[in-house]
Amino acid sequence: MDNHLCEELAARYGTPLLVYGGARLAENARATVSAFGGSAEEPRVFFPVKACYLGAVLRLLAEIGLGAEVQSELEFHLAVRAGFAPARIIFNGPGKTDGELRLAVAEGVRAIHVESAEELLALNEIARSHGRPVRIGIRVHVPMPDQSLPFAGAGWKFGADVASGDALALIKLALQQPHLRLAGLHVHNYAQQRSAHLHLAALRHLHGLVDQVPDWTPDYVDLGGGFAPRSALEGAGTGVQAIACALRRMASAIAPTLWVEPGRLIVSDAAVVLTRVIRQKVNSGRRWLLVDAATNFLVPGPFSRYEVQPVGQIDGPLVDTAVGDGLCLPGGVLNRAAQLPATVGTGDLLAVTGAGAYTLNFGSDFGYPAPAVLWLMGPESEPVLLRPRSTPAEISDTWH
Ligand SMILES: Cc1ncc(COP(=O)(O)O)c(C=O)c1O
């Protein structure tokens, strides 16, 4: 979006304003499908609905031919309503209820990924009463080469650990169940990866695991998500094509098909937040800009990365600037070290990029109303207001 358009939208709809760009989203999705392959009938790229609940986003991805990944009944309904047929949906999640398992079986999802022995036996019973075999995968957790990474170590709530032998035991138990057909393995350990390095390490562990089960070859390996946004991959001198090529080559030694569930890669850089500076200050030499977009919807987390850029012709040397919100929370910081011109100050417009994934639907009523959400198919298209800004009066009504 050019500066002029940003100023125009901010003036027309107010700030903070979350703007999704359909053209960028479609480009990211098509690039990912072209790299990993598959078709609308047999998808290999499954968008994790948790990354963005907006119908406009999900409908476009369904039209382009991706599958969907869901972790609950709510997300299953969001996906189906957006146009993903159940046969294009993977049902994941460490805490699926019996009701959710029954729903997944009755609707005929593409695969259910099982996380424990108890869940496996419950699903076998459901499949028996349903009268036809159910296709499943098993979620495993692989050791991480770098112990400082989140999810390093063992004993997480996700899946079964490969290193301890729990994954192998669960695979053997699954192969004994008469009403289940074990078709694949699923792993999702990472986030924000700018190279194929850790995903390749995961594939090596999966290879070792499958080698221990001589009479079984999986139909697919699902490597989950965990790739950086497309713009960040390109900034690091790589791209989805190069990463997919390396992963597909290694995965083919384990199973004929590779599936992925990329969220940030597809939707992160397809949205920006327009926000105005409310106050500026310097404290112990550190420069702060306090803005009207808040971490109630730009949720901070170990994996979130929000870049802040000036909008407009603002010259001057770049200075290290912390960009925070108005919440009384130490964590209410969008970027601790944005490089912004010294001339940017109170009343100026900023753009927060990388705002498309894990934002709005991760948000809460804490402190501020949710922002207005706009959909812009292309720079020349008429904007569509997907959600108006909620008002303090509406929110206080829900907390009576
Ligand atoms: C099972 C599963 N798959 C895929 C994803 C998507 O991850 P990312 O957005 O980092 O690609 C997640 C995110 O938490 C997940 O839990």
The ligand as an ORCA input file, in Angstrom:
! r2SCAN-3c Opt
* xyz 0 1
  C      -0.503    -27.997     14.573
  C      -0.128    -26.692     13.974
  N       0.083    -26.615     12.637
  C       0.426    -25.465     12.049
  C       0.574    -24.299     12.780
  C       0.979    -23.050     12.047
  O       2.196    -22.534     12.456
  P       2.839    -21.298     11.668
  O       1.818    -20.226     11.633
  O       4.036    -20.939     12.488
  O       3.175    -21.780     10.307
  C       0.371    -24.330     14.166
  C       0.561    -23.113     14.967
  O       0.543    -23.071     16.150
  C       0.009    -25.556     14.782
  O      -0.206    -25.633     16.087
*
